[in-house]
Amino acid sequence: MKKTNLFACLICLITFSLGAQEFKVITSVESIVPNGLGRSRIISALEDKDYKEFSSVQTEEDNTRNKSKREEIRVKNFEETKLLNFYNLGGIRFQNIAANDAIITSKINTMIAEGWELAFVTSAVESEGGKGDGQGIFITRYIFKR
């Protein structure tokens, strides 16, 4: 009888741990604008949104678009952590990159301490598009799960 109860408890624990997973995306945006004029941040949403509220299904019979307004989609509760820009007036600033690495590492370690597991990392660059553009970011998305 005791073995049966123990086995049943074990099955319940395994089933509980196989439940739905939760994901969280943290984004770092690092400026690659010359002369240090850009803004660099780590952004973390503090509220959830249901994508279904802002989606529509297009068919041949019904091509009605979703009429969501920007203010409905926008997240107003988020954590913003300041990072340093890659460039200053003297050019690329390696100390700034090292400082950003330390802050991003701290954020990742905090997330892990809170029970999150780093599942995926993806990044992209939109670099300056030529003379007079003055635009550029390096964006990284850290996808955590638990």
N, C-alpha and C positions, 0 to 999 in steps of 0.2 A: 504494500500500500504506500509506504514512504517513497519507494522508488518511482511509483506511478505519479505521485504528487510532485516529486522533484523533476521528473521528466516533463510533466505538464507545465510547470513553472519555467523550465528551460525553453520549451517551445514558445511560450508566451513572450519571453524576453527576446528570442530570435525574431519572432514576428514583429514585435514592437520596434526593434532596431532596423527592420527592413521597410519601415513605413516611408512616407513621402519625404523627399529631401527638400531642403530650403536652400535657395541660392541668393547671393548678394554680390552686386557689382560695385567696385570701387574704381574710380577713374583718376589717373594723374594726367594733367595737362601741363607740359613744360614748354615755355616760349623759346622759339629759336629766331626771334625777331632781332635784327642787328641793333646794337647800341643799348641793349637792356631795356627797351621800351615796352616789352610784352608783359603779360601776367601769367604766373605759373601757380597751380593749385592742385591739391588732392580733393576730390569731390566725392561725398558719400550721402546718398539720399536717406532721410530719416523718416520717410513715409512711403507707403506702398501705393502702387497704382495698378488697376486691372486693365490690361491692354484691350480687353473686349469692349470696354466703354468707348474706345477711340478707334475701333476697327469697323469695317463694313465688308461684306462679301459681294463681289461684283459678278453678276451673271448676265447672260444674253438677255434675259427677260427683265432683270432688275439691276440697273447700274447706279442706284442711289448711293451717293457718297456719304461718308460719316460727316456730320456737321459740327463736330466738337470744336470748341473755341480754344485758342491758345492758353487762356487763363485756366481752363479746366484741366489741361494737360500738364501745365507747368507745376513743378514741385517747389514749394516755398520753404519747406523744412528740410534743410540739408546741412551737413557739416562741411566746412571749407577750411582746409589747412594750407597755409601759405608755403610755397616753395620758391626757390630762387630761380632767376632766369639763367639760361645757358650762357648768354652773352652780357657783357657790360661794355662800357665805352672803349675799353682796351681790346676787345675781342672775346674769344671763348674763355670762360672762367672755370677752370677745373675744380677750384674750391667749391663753387656753387653746385657742380655736379655731385661732388662727394657729400655735400650737405644734404642735397635732395635724396641721395641714396640712403643716408642715415635716417632721414625722416620717413621715407617710404618703408624702409626696413622696420622701423618702430611701429608703423601702422600695421604692417603684415604681422609682426609678432604679437601685437595687441589683439588682432582678429583671431589668431590661432589660440591665444590664451582664453579668448571668449568662446572657444569651441568650434570655430570655423576652420575649414581645411582649404588651402589654396588649390583650386582644381585646374584652372586655366589662366594663362596670361596671353594677351594679344596686344600688339602695338601697331602704330601707323605714323607716318610723317606727312605733313603738308608743308612743304618747304617753299621758300621764296620763289616766286614765279618769274623773276626777271627784274630788270631795272625799274625801280619805283614801286615794286609790289610791297615790300616791307612786311609781308605776312609770313607766318610759319609757326607750326606747333608740332610737338612730339607728344602723342597721346598713347597712354597705356591703360588697358582695362584689366583689372585683377578680378577674376571670378572665383568666389568662395562658395563652399557648400558645407552643410551640416545636416 
